[in-house]
Amino acid sequence: MTSARHIDFLSKRKLAFFFSGTLFLISLVSFFVKGLDLGIDFTGGSVYELHYNQAADLDKMRATLEQQGLADANLQHFGSAADVLIRLKPVENITQKELSEKVLSIANSSQSQPGELRRVEFVGPQVGEDLVNDGGLALFFAFIGIMIYVSIRFEWKLSVGAIAALFHDTIITMGFFSVFGWEFDMTVLSAILALVGYSINDTIVVYDRIRETVRSSRKGAINEIVNTALNDTLSRTILTSLTVFLTLLALAFLGGKTIHGFAIAMLIGVIKGTYSSIYIASSLALTFGLSREDLMPPAKDSVVDDRP
């Protein structure tokens, strides 16, 4: 069923390329200048869970920890206002036992009543380094798998556009975390991996529609066909993206600190993924010279009956 609307998406592709290129360049520069603010999952460190009989004052506790030389402490409520989770990056020249006692003493000094240390976890620097390597490999193999899939399923010009859109979404999403100094931990990495799947799925839906439109229509320039396909899939794209966006918005504001990074990464990724499926993947394929002939089914060889 063909959509009655007709938005000329491709007329804005040069502006889209400029906008995306600017964000991509800013992200790359930020990676080299600032890098990513890696969480203790990657750098190593310690986690402390404290329980109080009444609501804990996080602002006062944070200020006290900073005054005692623990300015990198990350504090959040854990389950209730009476439970506190403290995350610390590695501290040199102190044993784990001494650090635990110091953290508990400083935290309790900031509250009207002492709390109970319920859980302590340590992540060594070597473990953090292993997680960085494993996370990088997971992202690498995800890209390799998708590259193989789209190369088999689509003509190479569409495949290159899809892969370029994936890199666009991933680099720019990570770039937001680098530019604004947001913590990049395992939950954010898992969001990036989920984003890769989400983005390629949206692109494949658009590509399938482009191919179907070419094969069902015997006239029309390739630019017009791509525009038609983008308009035909627009309702599906908006409904899917809006549903996911609203869910992630609720998680970002109401889900707590534990999944905040995941929700923010996915929010940015969903917006960029939807945008790239329309303005990057399809537009790049046209830039590479996509034509009607590239999307037509291969001609079958005629069989000659040479029987007498």
C-alpha positions in Angstrom: 0.0 0.0 0.0 1.5 3.3 -1.1 1.4 6.3 1.2 -0.5 9.4 0.1 2.1 11.7 1.7 5.2 12.8 -0.3 8.0 14.4 1.7 11.1 15.1 -0.4 13.7 13.7 2.0 16.5 13.5 -0.6 16.4 17.2 -1.3 17.9 17.7 2.1 20.6 15.1 1.9 23.5 17.6 1.4 22.4 19.4 4.5 22.1 16.1 6.3 25.6 15.0 5.2 27.0 18.3 6.5 25.2 18.0 9.8 26.3 14.4 10.3 29.8 15.1 9.2 30.1 17.9 11.7 28.9 15.7 14.6 31.1 12.8 13.5 34.2 15.1 13.4 33.4 16.6 16.8 33.1 13.0 18.2 36.4 11.9 16.8 38.2 15.0 18.0 36.7 14.5 21.5 37.9 10.9 21.5 41.5 12.0 20.9 41.4 15.0 23.2 39.2 13.9 26.1 38.6 10.2 25.6 35.8 8.4 27.4 35.1 8.7 31.1 35.3 5.0 31.8 33.4 3.6 34.8 34.9 1.2 37.3 33.7 -1.7 35.2 36.6 -0.8 32.9 39.1 1.0 35.1 38.7 -1.1 38.2 37.7 0.2 41.6 35.3 -0.6 44.5 31.6 -0.6 45.3 30.1 -0.2 48.8 26.5 -0.7 49.8 25.4 1.0 53.0 22.1 0.8 54.8 20.7 3.5 57.2 17.6 3.5 59.4 16.5 6.7 57.8 16.8 8.5 54.5 20.5 9.3 53.7 21.6 12.8 52.7 23.6 12.1 49.5 24.7 15.7 49.0 26.1 16.0 52.5 27.8 12.6 52.2 29.3 13.5 48.8 30.7 16.8 50.1 32.2 15.0 53.1 33.9 12.4 50.9 35.3 15.1 48.7 36.7 17.0 51.7 38.5 13.7 52.7 40.2 13.2 49.3 37.6 11.0 47.7 36.3 13.4 45.1 35.8 10.8 42.4 33.1 9.0 44.5 29.9 8.2 42.7 26.9 8.1 45.0 23.3 6.9 44.4 20.3 5.6 46.3 20.0 1.8 45.9 16.5 0.5 46.2 15.3 3.1 48.8 16.4 6.4 50.2 17.9 4.6 53.2 20.3 2.5 51.0 23.3 4.1 49.4 25.7 2.8 46.8 29.2 4.3 46.6 31.5 3.7 43.7 35.2 4.5 43.9 37.9 4.4 41.3 41.2 2.7 42.3 42.9 4.5 45.3 46.6 4.0 45.6 48.7 3.3 48.7 45.9 1.8 50.8 44.7 -1.7 51.3 41.2 -2.8 50.5 40.3 -3.3 54.2 41.6 0.1 55.2 39.7 1.8 52.3 36.5 0.1 53.3 36.9 1.3 56.9 37.7 4.8 55.7 34.7 5.0 53.4 32.3 3.7 56.1 33.8 6.2 58.7 33.5 9.2 56.4 30.0 8.3 55.2 28.7 7.8 58.7 30.3 11.1 59.9 28.1 12.9 57.4 24.8 11.4 58.7 22.9 11.8 62.0 23.0 8.1 62.6 25.6 5.5 61.7 24.9 3.1 58.8 25.7 -0.6 58.2 28.1 -1.7 55.5 26.2 -4.5 53.8 28.3 -5.3 50.7 31.8 -4.6 49.3 32.9 -5.4 45.8 36.3 -4.9 44.2 37.2 -4.8 40.5 40.9 -5.1 39.9 42.6 -3.1 37.1 43.4 -6.3 35.2 39.7 -7.3 35.3 38.7 -3.9 34.0 41.3 -4.1 31.2 39.9 -7.5 30.2 36.4 -6.1 30.1 37.6 -3.3 27.8 39.1 -5.8 25.5 36.1 -8.1 25.6 33.7 -5.2 25.0 35.7 -4.0 22.1 35.8 -7.5 20.6 32.0 -7.8 21.1 31.4 -4.6 19.2 33.9 -5.6 16.5 32.3 -9.0 15.8 28.8 -7.4 15.8 29.9 -5.2 13.0 31.6 -8.0 11.1 28.5 -10.2 11.4 26.2 -7.4 10.2 28.6 -6.5 7.3 28.5 -10.1 6.1 24.7 -10.3 6.4 24.0 -7.1 4.5 26.6 -7.9 1.9 24.8 -11.2 1.1 21.3 -9.8 1.2 21.8 -6.5 -0.7 23.6 -5.0 -3.6 27.0 -3.6 -2.6 26.0 0.1 -2.8 23.2 -0.5 -0.3 25.5 -2.5 1.9 28.1 0.2 2.1 25.3 2.7 3.0 24.0 0.5 5.7 27.5 -0.1 7.2 28.3 3.7 7.0 25.0 4.4 8.8 26.0 2.0 11.6 29.4 3.6 12.1 27.6 7.0 12.0 25.2 6.0 14.8 27.8 4.3 17.0 30.5 6.9 16.8 28.1 9.9 17.4 26.4 8.2 20.3 29.7 7.5 22.0 30.8 11.0 21.1 28.0 12.4 23.2 29.4 10.6 26.2 32.9 11.8 25.5 31.9 15.5 24.8 29.7 15.8 27.9 31.9 13.6 30.2 29.2 11.1 31.0 30.4 7.9 32.5 30.8 5.0 30.0 30.3 1.6 31.7 29.1 -1.9 30.8 25.4 -0.8 30.7 26.3 1.9 28.1 28.3 -0.6 26.1 25.3 -3.0 26.1 23.2 -0.1 24.9 25.6 0.5 22.0 25.4 -3.2 21.0 21.6 -3.1 21.2 21.7 0.1 19.1 23.6 -1.7 16.4 20.8 -4.2 16.0 18.1 -1.6 16.2 19.7 0.7 13.6 20.3 -2.1 11.0 16.8 -3.4 11.4 15.3 0.0 10.6 17.6 0.4 7.6 16.8 -3.1 6.2 13.0 -2.3 6.3 13.7 0.8 4.2 16.0 -1.1 1.8 13.4 -3.9 1.3 10.8 -1.3 0.5 13.1 0.4 -2.0 13.8 -3.0 -3.8 10.1 -3.9 -3.8 9.2 -0.5 -5.3 11.8 -0.8 -8.0 10.6 -4.3 -9.0 6.9 -3.4 -9.0 7.2 -0.2 -10.9 8.4 0.0 -14.5 8.9 3.8 -14.5 10.3 6.6 -12.4 13.8 7.7 -11.6 15.7 6.0 -8.8 15.6 9.2 -6.7 11.8 9.3 -6.9 11.6 5.6 -6.0 13.7 6.0 -2.9 11.7 9.0 -1.8 8.5 6.9 -2.3 9.9 4.0 -0.3 10.9 6.3 2.5 7.4 7.8 2.6 5.8 4.4 2.6 7.8 3.2 5.6 7.6 6.5 7.5 4.5 5.6 9.5 6.1 2.3 10.6 9.3 4.1 11.5 7.6 6.8 13.5 5.4 4.4 15.4 8.3 2.1 16.3 10.7 4.8 17.2 8.2 6.8 19.2 7.2 3.7 21.2 10.8 2.9 22.0 11.6 6.5 22.7 8.8 7.0 25.3 9.8 3.8 27.1 13.4 4.9 27.2 12.4 8.4 28.4 10.6 6.8 31.4 13.7 4.6 32.1 16.0 7.7 31.9 14.0 9.8 34.4 12.4 7.1 36.6 14.7 4.1 36.3 17.4 5.2 38.7 21.1 5.7 38.4 21.9 2.0 37.6 20.3 2.1 34.1 20.5 5.8 33.5 23.5 5.5 31.2 21.9 2.7 29.3 18.6 4.7 28.8 20.5 7.9 27.7 22.7 6.0 25.2 19.6 4.2 23.7 17.7 7.5 23.5 20.4 9.1 21.5 20.9 6.0 19.4 17.2 5.6 18.6 17.1 9.2 17.4 20.3 8.9 15.3 19.3 5.4 14.1 15.9 6.7 12.8 17.6 9.7 11.2 20.4 7.7 9.6 18.0 5.2 8.0 16.3 8.0 6.2 19.1 10.5 5.5 22.4 8.5 5.6 22.0 4.9 4.5 19.7 5.5 1.5 21.3 8.8 0.5 24.8 7.3 0.5 23.6 4.5 -1.7 22.4 7.0 -4.2 25.7 8.9 -3.9 27.6 5.7 -4.8 25.5 5.5 -8.0 22.6 3.2 -7.1 20.4 2.6 -10.2 17.2 0.6 -11.0 19.3 -2.1 -12.7 21.2 -2.8 -9.5 17.9 -3.8 -7.7 16.3 -5.8 -10.5 16.3 -9.6 -10.1 19.1 -11.4 -12.1 17.9 -12.5 -15.5 17.4 -16.3 -15.8 19.4 -18.0 -18.5 17.1 -19.3 -21.3 17.2 -23.1 -21.7 17.5 -24.3 -25.3 15.8 -27.6 -26.1 18.3 -29.3 -28.4 16.4 -32.6 -28.5 15.8 -34.0 -32.0 
